[in-house]
Every structure is written in structure tokens, then in C-alpha cells.
Amino acid sequence: MHSPTSAQSARTKPRLRAARASFSLRATAWASRSLIAATLLQGAAAWAQTADAAAADAPLMLRRTPLLRDKIPEAERPRLPSFVTGDHTVGQTDYRTTVEGNAEMRRADMVIRADQLDYTQPDDLAKALGNVYINRAGDVFTGPQLELQVDAMQGFFNRASYRFLGTKAYGDSSRIDFIDDQHMVIHDVTYTTCQRRPGPSWMPDWMITARSIAVDQGSGQGIAQDAVLSFKGVSTPAIPSMPFPLTEARQSGLLPPVIGLNSTSGVETILPYYWNIAPNRDATLYPSLLSKRGIDLAGEFRYLENGYRGQIRGDYMPEDKLRDNNDRWGIAATHSGSLETGIPAIGNLGVGVNINRASDDNYWKDFPRTSPSLTQRLLPTDLNLTWGKGDFYVNARSLKWQVLQDVSSPIVPPYDRLPQLVARYSKLDSNGFDYSLEGDYTQFESNPALTNQPNARREYLLGQISRPFLAPGWFVTPKVQLHSRHYEFDYALASTNQTQASVTVPTFSLDSGLVYERDTSFLGRSLIQTLEPRAFYVRTPFRDQNNLPNYDTARSDFNFASIYTENAFVGNDRISDNNLLTLGVTSRLIDAATGAEAAKFGIAQRLRFKDQNVILPGETPTTDRLSDIMVGGSVNWTEKWAFDSTVQYNPKTDRSIRSSVGGRYNPSNYRLISAAYRLQRGTSELIDVGWQWPINDLWGDFGEDLGRGRGQGPGRFYSVGRVNYSMYDSKLVDAVAGVEYEGDCWVARVVFERLQSSTTTATKRVLFQIEFFGFSRVGSSPLEVLRRNIPRYQFLNEQVATPSRFSNYD
């Protein structure tokens, strides 16, 4: 240990060797849940919570990473030097050093300052008096008197104040007992994250007052004994034990209770429990009481391992009062990963599982808070085995649908695939040629009484070869395809009295284009402008397929992607007969300095030389020689503005068939407005508006841009929401609207949600939450609703950077 000083002679500055005791700094790094204490039932009963409601959404990890401290290996600590400075230093070599006046001791990530410091090396004991200050990896403690075994981190600190780096929490105490490098007990303590403001009468908006707080920095948890939570002058009764977080760490325990109001279920009370099984496994239980319906038991399990991952969620409600006391249940599970075969020539198989099942047809609208897959009416159970090696790929699949029917809007069930086998070989740039061969066998099953056609087994084979010719400024790609398929039906077709059918269809296409570029400028901005004309010709002879059943095919959406494809259908039950030429041109404006696309405009149209006679059931042949015109454009001139639009225009009727116009204005953090208009003539006409904007702007209070995740300063209101309105039906479809208020150290949110559950009914909810910064969230969280519905929604309090001890370095 070196003891440098400039005030004394070398005779009064003996060298001290570093004590051999060691300690280790441990740090945890997991996305987390805050802990909470909340009073229920008009303040009569208190709940002690141990984790925040975001824990079930926190990512699973395979290994730990540093969070609050930069870990120093335990084996290195005995060799770390100590440095002592001060105005006057005296001591005995290898035994004792006393420093008076501006005394300071440094070791590893700890600094001790005091008016007087006495250090005894054999027992590694530091005694400090007067204006004592400790900075330990960014956590700061101050007080009048300290006794501490430095490496063991054992001792006490009288009348100490503290400030934790991770949560920015601070407070006062009568005494702090340091148990070891991970544990301490703070006596007669206050705790808050509200930052002190000038003024003798200032009081924090919220504060914990407790007989003691036991701190475990290894788990990132504090436990307050006989604690009282005060908010805006209103205090809870004394809570015997109140756990709360000290870091952003997932922790097992009760989550904040969720109390909400639902128009279908009545008052909902949920008391979740989170189990942090391991860094890569966790589970959450969601026992709920619904006043109009009964008890609902739900749970979710997640896992992440080397080579595979997945999650399982299940819900069970015995004797639902709204549904004739029937038992209700739903399950959703996903799994993806690899399976070792033990055969070197084969290697590993890819495995994919997606299971979704519900007890009855009304489940999707009665349980809107369950897994998103269970809020749909088509629930798939999909099992996949895949294998790939080099240019080969094989897939074995089993797909079965559960259709949740609604009498007001029935669905024709899609076909189950029991099973489907696919094999593909593809080769790119083989002497300039690209070619592939794909085979598929599928057994289609459904209810013939609903589909009005027989179940069947279908095999198809698709071979194709192309030769791209590429050069700067142009490309030409000729391609030849051969599509062949064969059917075996369960019973004879009514139209042809056949139990088998086969079709083989060849296709030739030629894709070509030019790319011109020139330097230009607009509004003082250097740009590269492109002009990209494109011509695409396709020729497919007519093969009669109109009497064959349709199992998996639909007409392609008319857009800039499909207009340059060979087949007018998606699926393998129809191959359209074509003799047509597609002409189009695209122009882009590219920033010369960054390469970013500032604007893009395009137009395309098909010229048909012959009628298209292959159709789907219920359609008529296409006889128009000129197709609708597709026009589109997008502008991203600055980060603040974005605009895009596509229009399908019919020149015969001189009107648009389908239109989509959207824009976004995002001038700064927490200021966002997005709007879209979508028209499908004769079918739907929708207006979609979303926003997040400070209400204080209305009276000229524009706040501060503190950066993402930090809000715009205390005392500000924000309006948030998204509204989807059908002009075709003249009614509101879905809506989310609310207000957020940011205090000095807390945020309050009130959000109204309306979801259309059928053509005649809708589910409504009111969500209210208070978030205490660095402590807890209380109430029914609307955060996931806002994030899911509002594009680019930003949390008012979100840790976007990992705290480091160097952010509070001495």
C-alpha cells in the first residue's frame, strides 16, 4: 500500500502492505420487475409485493452480464493496491496508518473520505470520523462515524445518509450495518427516488418510512420492516414486511395486484405470482376473480436453452356464470429449436410446435386478455420437422385448425394438412443458371358439408430454371417453369364424376429492366435520382382447372410485388393462363451523403393480349386488355416526416378501386401523430389515427427533450391513443385513448380501451396505474396496450442505458 503525501517528510510516510483479505463484487443483469407495496380495500389491508408486473415480459437470458458494477475477479482482489492520502499521515509499517485532514483511502471500486482516518492493516479495519464519505461502485454513503473492515465490507456507519446508483433512491438513517459485500441493514430509514428541490418546505411526493431495510445487493432486493408508504400526504397503514427492488433484476414473488373494470366480466382482480426459476426459465401464475363470472386460473411458463426455446400459457375457469356454468379453458404453446438425430449424415432436425386450443366458440371474445393467438377465431395447431443440408431442404408438417364460429359471422373452415411433406433442391449461379425442384404431398381434411367439396390427397411438382444476365445499368432474366399436380378425391366430383385428376402447366417469363442515375439537388440537398423502367412478360397456356376443388389457393393481392409475378394466384390449385406484359417505372431520390432513400415513386400496368380463363369458384374470366393502374409513392425527407400512398386506379370507371394513404409526424421524443386512410371500394373504408403528444403544448409549455425513456420534465400531461373508425359502417371499430401525467418521481396513467368482439358487440375496459420511479407500479397496467396500438409509443420512464459505476465515479 502506498501512502503518498506532499505535506510530510519521507520519514513520516511509511509504506504499508495491502491486507490479504478479499471480497468479491457480484452483479446481476436481467430485465426486471419492480417491487411494490400497495394498500387495498380502502386502506384496511396491505399487500407486500416482491416484483414488478413487467417481469413476465422481461427477456430470458442464457448467461449473466454486468449491470451496476464492473465485476473485479475475486482472485485479483488480494493483489489490488490501496492508496491513502491526507494533510498529515503517521503510522507503523505493516500495522497502522492514521491520516488527519482531507483523509482519503482508495481500493478497487471504493473511496473513503473523512476528516480523520485510522487504518489497521492486520484486521483490515478502517475507522473514520467527521464528514465521512463512501463511494462504493457508484453507491454513496455519508455520515459522521464509520468503522469498516474494508475488503470484507463488515462494520457500521452511524447517522448515515445513502444514495443508490441503480435506482437513484436515497434517504437517511440512524445507522447502517454492513454485513458483507452483498448485504446491509439500514435502521430508522427513509427511502424515495424523488429528487430534492430548493425550498425549506419541500417534501418528496412519495416516501417509504421504515424501522429497518435489509438490503441484498446480490439479488437486488430490499425488505422494509414496519414500513409506511406515503404519497401526496396520504399514508398506508404500517406494513410488516415490504420487499422492493434495488436493481433492474427479475425476482420471485407476488406481483402488483391488478384491479380493472371490464364491460363483459365486471370487476377484475388479478393477483399474479412470478417465479424466477433461472436466468433462462421463469413462470407466472395469474389467479383472477371476475365479479360477473367467477374464478379464472391462468399461468405461463417460458424457457430458453441452447438449441431451443418456447413458452406455454394455459387458462382454466370452472363454472363460468356467463356461460351456463360451463368450464372454460384455453391453451397456447410454442416451441422452436433443433433435435439431435445422432446420425452424422443427417445431423440435426429443426422442430417447430405451435399449439392453440380453446374450450368453445365464444372463448376468443370472452377472454381478450389471454394469449394473442387465442383472441382469434382460427386457432392452428401446427407441428413441423425440418431438415436442411447444402442445397437440400425437407419439411414434414401436420396442421389442424380449430374454428371458433359466430352465428352472426360464420367462417368456412380452412383445410387441415394431415400430413404435408415438402422436399426442395435449389442451386444458385451454377454456370450462370439458377434452378430448383420442389415436390409436395398433402392430405387435405375438413368437413365436406361445410366446404361443399371432397377431401383429397394432392401431389405437385414444380421445376424451374432461369438465367439472369446482369450488368451495370440493366438486367434480363428469362425463366421457364413446369408445374404438375395430381389429385385423389375421397369421392367423385359432382361436375366431372372423377375420383382422380391431373394437370401439367408450363410457364415462360422474361423479366428486364434498366437503371439510370444522375446527380441532382433539391431544397439544398445533394441527391442521386434514379429512373428504373421495367418490363415483365409471362406466357402460360390455358389448362382447364376450373372444375377442380380449391384447397389452399386465393387470388393474389394487386400490388407492386404481385404485379411482377407469373401466377395471378397464391397456392397450388390454380395456375393462371397468361399472355401479358407488365410495364412499370420507378424513380428514387437517394441522399448522396448517407445513401438513405428520401423518396420513391412508381407506376405500373398490365397489358393483356388474351383473356384469362382460369378462375376460382364464383369468379368470371378476366377479359380487360388493360389492367388497373398501380400508383404509389413514399417520402421520408426528414426523420420528422414520413408519407406513403398506393392507389389502384381503374381507367374505365375513372375512380380508385383501392387506396391507402398514410403519414407520420414525429418532430421529437414524445411527440407523434400518425394517420392512415384505407379504401376498398364497396367493402370497407377506414380511418386510423394514433398519437402521443404533450397536452402542455396547448398553453405554450413545451418542456425539455431529456431523451428517450426520460420524459420531458415533471408536471406535464400527455395525451395518448389510437382510433380506428369505419366510414363504410359509420361506426367506431376499435379505440384506445388516455392521459398520462408525469410527476417529479412518478407517473399516473388512465386509459380507456374498446375492442370490437363481434359485428354487434364490443368489450370495454378502464385501465389505471401509478408508477413510482425506481420502486413499483400499482394498478392495471395499460403499457402493453399502448405499445401494441400506438406506433413508436415511448415510455415516460424507461431505462435505455445500463447504469455503470463510472457514471458516478470519484
N, C-alpha and C positions, 0 to 999 in steps of 0.2 A: 504494500500500500504506500503510495506516495503522498507526502504532506507538503506541498509547495506553499510558500508564503513570501511576500516581499517585505514584511514589516519586521521580521526577526532574523537574527544571525543563524548561520548553519548549525551552531552549537545547540540552539533551542528548537531545531526541527528534526527530530529523529525519524527514521523510516520505520514504518510498521508493515508487517507482512499481512496479507489478506487472510481472513479467517477461512477455515476449510469447510465450514458449514455450507450447505447448498439448499436451494429451493427451486422449484420449477413453476413457471407460469403456464397455465393452461388456458386455452381459449376455445370457445365453441363458435361455430359459424353456420347457423342454419336459419332460413327464412322462417318467421315466427308468428306466435300468437301472443298478444298482450294479456296480462293477468288483471283480474278485476274484483272489486268488492261492490256489491250493489244491494240496496235495500228494497225489499218487495213488500206488498200488502200494506201500503200506506205507512211505511217505516216501521212496522211492527216486527217483521222477521228479516234477518240479514243473511246474505249468501256470501261465502268466501270462495273466490274463484282462483284458478291457477293457470289459465291460458286464455289467449285472445281468440275471437271467433275466426280469425284468418288462418289458424293453424291447419285446418283441413284442406286449405287451398295452397299451403306452402309446398314448395318443391321438395321431393325426396332426393337425397344425395348419396353417393357411394362412398365418399370419404370426407373428412373434415378439412376445412381451410381456415386460416386465421381470420378473426373478426376484429376484436377490440385491441388485442396486443399482438406485436410481432414476436412470435414464440422464440425464446432463447433455450437451446437444448440444455436439459438438466445436467448432463455430463460436463458442460462447459462452464457452469456457474462457479465451481470451486476455483477456477483459474482466472475469473474475472477480477480486475483490479478495483480498488476503491480509491477515491480521491477526496482529501479533506483540505479545506481552505478556511481562512479566517484572519481577523486582525491580530490575534495573539494565540499562539499554539505552543503547548508544552506537553511532554509525555515521556513515556518509557518504552523503549524498543520492545516490540512483540508483546506488549502488555496493555498500555493505556495511553490514550491521547485526549487532551482537553483543549477545546477551542473556545475562545471568548471573543465576541464581537463579530457580526456578519459570518457566523459559522455556517459551513456548508459541507455536506457529505454526499458523494455520488457513488452509486454502484449499480451497474447494469441499467435497468429501466426505472430506478428510484433516485429521487433527490430529496434530501432532508436539509432544511434551513432553520436556524434558530438564533437567538441572542447568545446562547451558550450551549455547547455540545460536548458531551463526555462519552468516549467510546472505549469499551473494554474488549480487547481482542479475543482472549480465551473463550469467553462465553458469548461473543458476537453481540454485545449489548450496547445500544445507544440510548443515552439519556439526554433529552433536550428540554431547555427551559426558555420561556419568553418568545412570543411571536413564532411559534413552531409551525413549520410548513412542510408538507409532504406532497410530492407529485410522484405517484406510482403508476407508470404506464398510462398517464393521462387522467387518472382519478386523483383528486386533490383533497387533502385534509389539512385543517388549520386549527390551532388551539394554543393554550399556554404551557402544557406539560405533556411530555411523551417519554415512555420507556418502551424500547422495542429491540428484540433480537432480530437483526436485520434480515439475514438470509432465511431464517425460519419464519419470519413475519409473525412473531408472537410478542404480545405486550398490550399496552393500553395507552389511550390518549384522552386526557381529561378535558371537559368542556369544549369538545371538538365540533367544528363545522365541516361539512363534506360536500363534494360535487363529483358525480359520476359522469364519466365521459360518454358512455354509450347511450344513456337516456337523457342526459343533460339535467338530471334530477339533483337537487341539493337540499340541505336542511341543517338544523342544529341538534346538538345532543348534550347530555350531561357527561357521557363517557362512551368511548369506543373501545371494545376489547377485540384485539386481533388474535384469532385462534390459530390460524396458519395462513399460508399464502392464498388460500381459497375462501376462507371463512372469517367472518367477523360478526360481532353483536353490537348494535348501536342502541344505547339506553336513552329513555326520555326524549324521543326523537320526533322531529317534524320532517315531512317529505313532500316535495312538489317539483314540478317542472316549469312553473310559471316564472318567467324571468323578471327579476326585481326592477322596478321603475322608480324614478325620483319621487320624493314626497314622503313626509313623516307618517302619513296616514295610509300608505299603500299596504294592501293585503293581497296575497295571491288569490286568484279566482277559485282554485281548489287546492286542498292540502290534506295530507294524512298526518294525524297526531296519534302516537302510539307509545305504549310503555316500553317496547323494545322492537327492534327489527333485526332478525337474523339473516345475514347475507351469505349466500353461497355463490361465489363467482364462477365456480366450476360448472354449475347447472344454470347460472344466470338467473337465480331466483332469490327473492327476498320474502320473508314471512314476518308480518307485523302482528304483534300480540296486543290485545286490548286496544284496537285501532278504531279511530273515528274518521270518517271521510266527510269533509266539509266542502260544499260547493255553493258559491254565491251566498254565504251566510247560513245555508241550510245544512244541518249535520245529521248523519245517520246515528242510530244508537251504537254503542260500543260493540265492535265485532271481535269475538275472542281470538280468532286467527284469520289473517287476511294475506294470502300469498299474492305476489305481484312480480313483474319481470324487471330484470336489471340489464338484460341484453336482448337482442333480436333472436331469441332461441326458442324452438319448439319445446313445450313442456307438457307432461301428462297432467290431467286434472279436469275439473269441471270448467266448461266454457261459459261465457256470459249467457244468462237466460235470455231467450228471445220471446218477446210478447208482441203479437201483432193482431190486426183485425182483418178478417177475410170475409167477403160477402157470401161465400158458399159455406165455409167451415165455421164461421163465427170467430170467437176469440181463440187465438192460437198461442199456447205456451209451450216452449221447447227448452229443455234443459240438457244441452249436449255435454258429452264427456269425451275428451280427447286422450288417446293413449299413444304416446311417442315410443313405440316398441323398439325402434332402432333408427339410425340415420337414414336407412333406406326402406323402412317399413313403418306404417302407422295405421291407426284405426280411429274412427269417430262414431260414437253412438248418439242417436237423435231421438230420445223418448219425447213424445209430444202429447199434449192434451188439447183436443179441439172441442169447444163447448157444444157445438151442434152435432158432433159425430162420434166422439169417443177418444180412445187412446190409440195412438199410432206409434209403432216401434220401428225404428229405422237405424241402419248402420252402414258404414263404409270402411273398406279395408284396401290399402294401397301397398304396393311392393315394387321395388326396383333392385334387380340383381344383375350381375354380369351376364349378359346374354339374353335377358328377358325382363319384362315389366308388365304391370297390369293393375287393375282395380276392380273391386266388386262392391256393389251397393244393393241393399235389399230393404224393402218396406213391408210391414205387416200390420194391418188394422183389424182386430177381431170385432165383429158385430158393429159394422158401420150403421149408425142410426139413420143416415140419409138414404141408405140403400137396403132397406128391409132387413137390417141387422145381419147382412151378409159379411163374411170375411173378405177383406180386400188385401191384395198383395201385389208387389212388383219387384222385379229383379233386373239389374243391368250389370253386365260384366264384360271387361275387355282384357285381352292378354295378347302380347306380341313378343316374339323372340325366336330363338333357334333351338333345335333339338339335335343332339349328337347321335349319329347313327352307329358310330364305331367302325364304319366301313370306309377305309381311306379313299376308295374310288368314288364314293358318293359324297362323303363329307357331312356337312350339317344340313338339316332341313329347316326352312322357315315355318313358323307356326303363328297363326292368327286366329283369335277367337273373339267373337262379338255376340253376346247373348242379351236379348231384351225380351222380357215376357211380363204380362200383366194379367190380373185375375178376371177382368171383364172389360166390356166395350167403353164404359164411362171412366175408366181409370185415367186416361190422358187429360181430361178436363177437371177431374176431381182432385188431382194431386199435381198442381202446376209447379210445386217446389222440388219435386223429385228429380232424378237424373234427366238431363235434357232429352235423351233418346226416348224416355217413357212419356214425354209430353207430346209425342207424335202419334199418328193413327196407324202408321205402318211400322211394325216392330220386327226387325230382322234378327234371326239367329244364324250367324254366318261363321262357318268353320273352314279354315284354309291350311293346306300344306303346300309349301313351295320349295322348289329346288332349282338352283341355277349353277352353271359352270361354263365359263367361257361364253360361247355364243348360244348355248342351250338354256332353255327355261321350261319348267314343268310346274303345273298348278293343279291340285286336287281340291275341289270345293264342294261344300254342302250348305245350301241356303234355304231357310224355311221362314216364311212370313206369318206373323200374326196380325190380322186386320181388325182394328177397333172400329166397328161400324157405328154410324149415326143415322137414325131414320130420316133426318132432315137433309142429309148429305151422304148418301151411300157411296161406297168405293168398290169398284170391280177389283177383286184381289189379284195381285201380281202372281206370277208362276214361281213355285218353289223349284229349286235346282237340286235334285236328289239322285245322283250327284252331277257335278260338272268336272270334266277332265280337259285340260288345255296343255298342249305342247307346242313350243315355238323354237325355231332356229333362225337366227338373223346374222348377217355378215355385212359389215360396212367397209367400203373402199377396198374391195377385192379387185385389184387391177382396174380401179376406177368405177366398179359396179357396186351397187347396194342391192342385196336381195334377202328375202325371208320366206319362210314356210311355216304356216301355223295350222294346227289341227285342233278341233274342239268336239267333244262328245258331251251332250247334256240331256238329262231326262227331266222333262217339264211336268210338274204335277200341280193341279188346282181342282177346284170344284166345277165340273163341266156345266152344271146347272146355272152357275153364275157367269162363266166365261163364254158359254154357247159354242164351244169347240172342244174337240177331244184332247186329252193329254197325249204326249208324244215323246219319242226319242229322236234327237236330231244330231247328225254329224255334219260338220262342214270343214272344208279345207281351203285355205287361202294362200296362194303363192303370188309373189310379186318380185319384179326386178326393175331397177332403174339405173340410169347412167347420167349423173349430174356433170354438166360442163360448167365450170366456174372460172371466172376471170374478173379482174378489177373492172367494175362498171357494168357487168352483165352476168346473167346465168341462164342456162337452158337445161331442163330436166325431163327427158322422156321416160315414161313408166308404163309397164304392162302388168296387169293383174288378171288372175283367174280365180274365180270364186265358185266352189262347188259344194252343194249340200244335199243331204238325203234325210227323209223323214220316215218314221214308222209310227202310225197312229194307233191308239187303243181301239178305235172303231172307225168304220168307213166314213169319209167325208160326205156330207149331205149333197154337196154341189157336184162332186165327181164320182162318188161311190168308190173311192180309192182308200186303201189302208196303207199305201206307201206312195212316196213321191220323191222325185229328184230334179234338181235344177243346176245347170252349169252356166255361168255368165262370165265372159271375158270383158276386159276394160282396157282401153288405151287412153293415156293422158299426156299432155305436153305443157309443162309449166315454164314460163320465161319472163324475164324482167330486165330492166335497165336501172342503173343508179347514177344520177348526175349530182354533182356537188358544186357549190360556189360559195365564196366568202361574201358576206354581206354584213350590214349593221342595221339596227332598228332601235330607236329611242336611246341612242348612245351605247348600245350593247353589241359587241362583236359576236357574230353568229356564223354558223355554217348552214346553208339552206340546201336541202336535197330535193330532188324530183325523181320519183320512183314509179314509172309506169310498169304495169304487169299485165300479162295475157296468159290465160289458162284455158286450154281446150281439153274436152273429155268426150270420148266416144264409147258408148256401151250399147250393144244391140238389144233389142227387145226379146225378153224371155218371159213367157206368161207365168206370173206368180200370184195373180190377184185372187185366185181361189184357194190359195194355201192359208192355213191358220197363221196368226201372228202371236208369237210368244214373247219376244223381247225387243220389238222394233218400234221406233217412233220417228216422225219426220224431224229432220234437223232444224234447229233454230236458225233463222235467217240473220246472219251477222257477218262481220268481216272475216271470221275464221272459217265458217262453213261455206262461204261463197266460193272459196278456192279448193273445194274437195270434190272427189269423184262421185260420191254417193249422196243422194238427197235424203237418205235415211240413216239413223243410228241404230245398230243392231244387225242381225244376220238373216232375218226373214224376208227382207226385200232388198234387191239391188236395182236401183232405178236405171231405166233405159235413158240414155242421154246422147244428144248430139248438140253440144252447146259450147259457146265461147264466153268466158268471163273477162271483161276488160275493167281495169281499175288504175287509179293513180294515187299515190301518197306523197305528201310533202312534209318534211320535218324542219324545224328550226332548232339547231343544236348549239349550246353555248360553246364558243371556241376555246374558252379557258378551262372549263370543267368537264365538258362532254355531256352535261345534263341536257335532257330533252326539254326545251322550253315550250314547244308547241308541236302539234301534229294534226294534219288534216287529210282526209281521204274520201274517195268516192269510188263506187264500183257498181256494175250492172251486168246481168247475164243476157246473152243473145242466143235464143234457142232456135235451132234450124229444123227441129222436128218435135211433135207432141211427145210429152212424157206420159206413157200409158200405164206404167207400173204404179199402183196406188195402194194405200192402206184401206181397210174396210171403212165405208162411209165417205170416202173421198171421190172426187171426179178427176179425170185426166187433166194434166196441165197443157193448155193449148196456146197460151200467150207467147208470142215470139220475143217480147222484151219483158224481162222481169221487173220487179220493183227496183228502185234505185236506193242503194245504201249509201248514206252520207254520214260522216262522223268527224269529230274533232275534239281535241283536248288541249288545254292551255295551262301550263304551270310556270307562268312568267316569273313569279317570285314565290318564296315559301309561304307568304301570307295568303295568296290567292290560288285557287285551283278550279278548273272548269272542264267539264266533258259532256259530250252530247252525241247521240246517234239517232238517226231518223230513217225509217223505212218508208220511202215515198212512192206512191202509185201514180205514174204519169197519166193513166187513163182517167182516174177519178179526180186527179189534181188535189189529192189530200194524203196526209200521212196515215199509214196503217198502224205503225208502232213508233213511239217516240220515247226517248229517255233524255232528260236534261238534268244535270246536277252541278252543284258548285259548292265550294267551301271557302270560308273566310276565317283565317286564323292569324290575327296580327301579333299575338303574343301569348305567353302562357296564360291559361285560364280564360282566354277569350276565343270563342269558337262558335261559328254558326255554319251549319251545313243544310242544304235543301236539295230535294230531288223531285222531279215530276216525271211520272211514268204513265204512258198511254198505250193501251192495246184496244184498238177501236172495236166497239161492240162488246167488249168483255170486261175491261177494267180501266179505271182512271184514278191514279193515286197521287197524293202529295205527301211527302215525307220530310219533316223538319226536325233537326236536332240542334241542341245548343248547350253551351256552358258560358256564362257571362256574368261579370260582377254587376250587381244592381247599383252599387255606389256610383258607377259611372254616370247614372242619370242626373246626379246633383254635383258632378264635377270632381268627385273624389276618386282619382284614378289609381291610387295605391302605389306599391312598388313591385317591380318584377324581381322577386327574390330567387327565381329559378324554379325548375321543375321539381315538384314534390314539396315546395316550401310555401305555397300560397302567395298572397300579395299583401300581407300585413294584417294585423288584428283589427277587429271592428268592422269587417266587411261582409256583406251579403252577396251570395251568388245564386243566380237562377240556373237550374239545370233541367233538361227534359228532352223528350222526343215524342213527336205526334205523327201518327200515320192516319190520314183521312182519305176516305173513298169518295171521290166526286161522282163516281158512277152510281153508288148507292146512297149518296148524300148522308153519310154517317161516319162517325169515328170508329176506326178499327182497333188500333192499339195506342196506348198513351202512357207515358211516364213523365211526370212533372214534379218538381220540388224546389226547395230552397235550402241552401247551406249557409251557415254563419260561422265565421272564423273568429274565435276569441284569442286572447293572448296566449293561451296554452291549451285550448280545447276547440272542438268543432261540433256543432249541432246540425243534424240533417233531418228534414221532413220530406218524404217523397210519397206521392200517390201513384199507384200503378193500376192500369186497366188492361186486361188481356182478353181478346175475343176467344171464347172457348167453343162457340158454335155459331151458326148463322143467326141465332136469336138470343143467345145468352153471352154474358161476359163475366169474368172474375175480377173483383176489385180488392185492392189491399192498400193499407196505410202503413208506411214504414217510418219509424222514428229512432234516432240514435244520437247519443252523446259520446264523443271520443275525447278522452283525456290524454294529452300527448305524453308518450313515454310511460303510460300506465295501463289504460284499458279502454275498451269500447263497451258501452252499455246500451241495450235496446235491440231492435230488429234491424239488422244491417241492410241498407239499400245499396252498398257499394258495388256488389256484383251486378245488381240490376242496372245501375248507372253505367258501369263499364261495358256491359253487354249491349246496351241500347244506344249509347251516345258515342259516335266515332271520335277517337282521340280524347276521350274524357280523362282528366287529370285529378288525382287525389290531392287534397289540400295538405295532407301530412303524410309523406311517403319518404322512406329512407332510400335515396337513389345512389348513395356512395357509402362504402363501408367505413365506419369510424376507425381511425388509426391513432395510436399514442402520439405520433408526430404532429397531429393536429393540435395537441396541447403540450408541446414539448418545451421543457426548460433546459 
